[in-house]
Amino acid sequence: MSNPLYYIKTKNSLRKKEKLHTIKQCIVDKIQRDIDISKLRDNQHIDNELILFVAYCIEELVKPKYTIDKKEFAIEILNTIFSSILTEIEINQIRSQLDFAHENNLIKKVEFKNKARMAFVYWFKKKFL
């Protein structure tokens, strides 16, 4: 273990903040590792597919018991991705894109059968390849 305090667990609201920070870092790391973000922001406009991707990730990872505003959480994540320099125009674009996606049921959780299939493929590759 690299952290000498691994045996001390957080509780209550601190636990919630820790979970949300972990989720945020997970999403930011995936986007920064797998996607060239330099081409996803142009002329005070953020790519709509990036906004939807962040919304999918939030929908999948944030449990209802966390009781957070997912739209503001998405803005916070995108702000982190673009080094805290989003303009008011971009923030309004993100809000309107997320409103549109929710009104048209475009943001859904991944089905259990797809998760199970991917877990099996991952296990199979790890075990036999």
C-alpha positions in Angstrom: 0.0 0.0 0.0 1.3 3.4 -0.9 -0.9 5.3 1.5 -0.1 4.7 5.1 -3.7 5.7 6.1 -5.5 3.1 4.0 -7.2 1.7 7.1 -8.9 4.9 8.1 -12.3 5.3 6.3 -14.3 8.5 5.8 -17.9 8.8 7.0 -21.1 10.6 6.3 -20.8 13.8 4.2 -17.0 13.4 3.9 -17.6 10.0 2.4 -20.0 11.5 -0.2 -17.4 14.2 -1.1 -14.7 11.5 -1.4 -16.9 9.4 -3.7 -17.8 12.3 -5.9 -14.2 13.4 -6.1 -13.3 9.8 -7.2 -16.0 9.8 -9.8 -14.9 13.2 -11.1 -11.3 12.1 -11.3 -12.2 8.9 -13.1 -14.2 10.7 -15.8 -11.5 13.4 -16.2 -8.7 10.8 -16.4 -10.6 8.8 -19.0 -11.3 11.8 -21.2 -7.8 13.2 -20.9 -6.2 9.8 -21.6 -8.4 8.6 -24.5 -9.5 11.8 -26.2 -7.7 14.7 -27.8 -9.5 17.6 -26.1 -7.7 20.3 -28.0 -10.2 19.8 -30.9 -13.3 19.6 -28.8 -13.5 23.3 -27.9 -13.7 25.9 -30.6 -15.0 29.5 -30.7 -16.7 29.4 -27.3 -18.4 26.1 -28.3 -17.8 22.7 -26.6 -18.4 19.6 -28.7 -21.9 18.3 -28.0 -20.7 14.7 -28.0 -18.2 15.4 -25.2 -21.0 16.9 -23.1 -23.2 13.8 -23.7 -20.3 11.5 -22.9 -19.8 13.3 -19.6 -23.5 13.0 -18.9 -23.5 9.3 -19.7 -20.6 8.7 -17.3 -22.3 10.7 -14.5 -25.6 8.8 -15.1 -23.8 5.6 -14.8 -21.6 6.3 -11.8 -23.5 8.7 -9.5 -26.0 7.0 -7.3 -29.4 8.6 -6.5 -28.5 8.6 -2.8 -25.7 11.2 -3.4 -28.5 13.8 -4.2 -26.4 16.1 -6.3 -27.3 18.4 -9.2 -25.9 16.3 -12.1 -26.0 19.3 -14.5 -23.7 21.3 -12.2 -21.5 18.3 -11.6 -21.1 18.0 -15.4 -20.1 21.6 -15.7 -17.6 21.1 -12.9 -16.1 18.1 -14.7 -15.9 20.0 -18.0 -14.4 23.0 -16.3 -11.7 20.7 -14.9 -11.1 19.2 -18.3 -10.6 22.6 -19.9 -8.4 24.0 -17.0 -11.1 26.1 -15.3 -11.5 28.6 -18.2 -15.1 28.0 -19.4 -16.9 31.1 -20.4 -20.5 32.0 -19.5 -21.5 31.2 -23.1 -20.0 27.7 -22.9 -21.6 27.1 -19.5 -25.0 28.1 -20.9 -24.4 25.8 -23.9 -23.6 22.9 -21.6 -26.8 23.5 -19.6 -29.0 23.8 -22.7 -27.4 20.6 -24.2 -28.0 18.7 -21.0 -31.6 20.0 -20.8 -32.2 18.9 -24.4 -30.7 15.4 -23.7 -32.8 14.9 -20.6 -36.0 16.1 -22.3 -35.5 13.7 -25.1 -34.3 10.7 -23.0 -30.9 10.6 -24.7 -29.1 9.8 -21.4 -29.6 6.3 -20.2 -27.7 3.9 -18.0 -25.8 1.0 -19.7 -28.0 -2.1 -19.6 -27.0 -4.9 -17.2 -26.5 -7.5 -20.0 -24.0 -5.2 -21.7 -22.1 -4.7 -18.5 -22.1 -8.5 -17.8 -20.9 -9.2 -21.4 -18.0 -6.6 -21.1 -17.0 -8.0 -17.7 -16.9 -11.5 -19.2 -14.8 -10.4 -22.2 -12.4 -8.6 -19.8 -12.1 -11.6 -17.6 -11.7 -14.0 -20.6 -8.9 -11.8 -22.0 -7.2 -11.5 -18.7 -7.4 -15.2 -18.0 -6.6 -16.7 -21.4 -4.8 -14.2 -23.5 
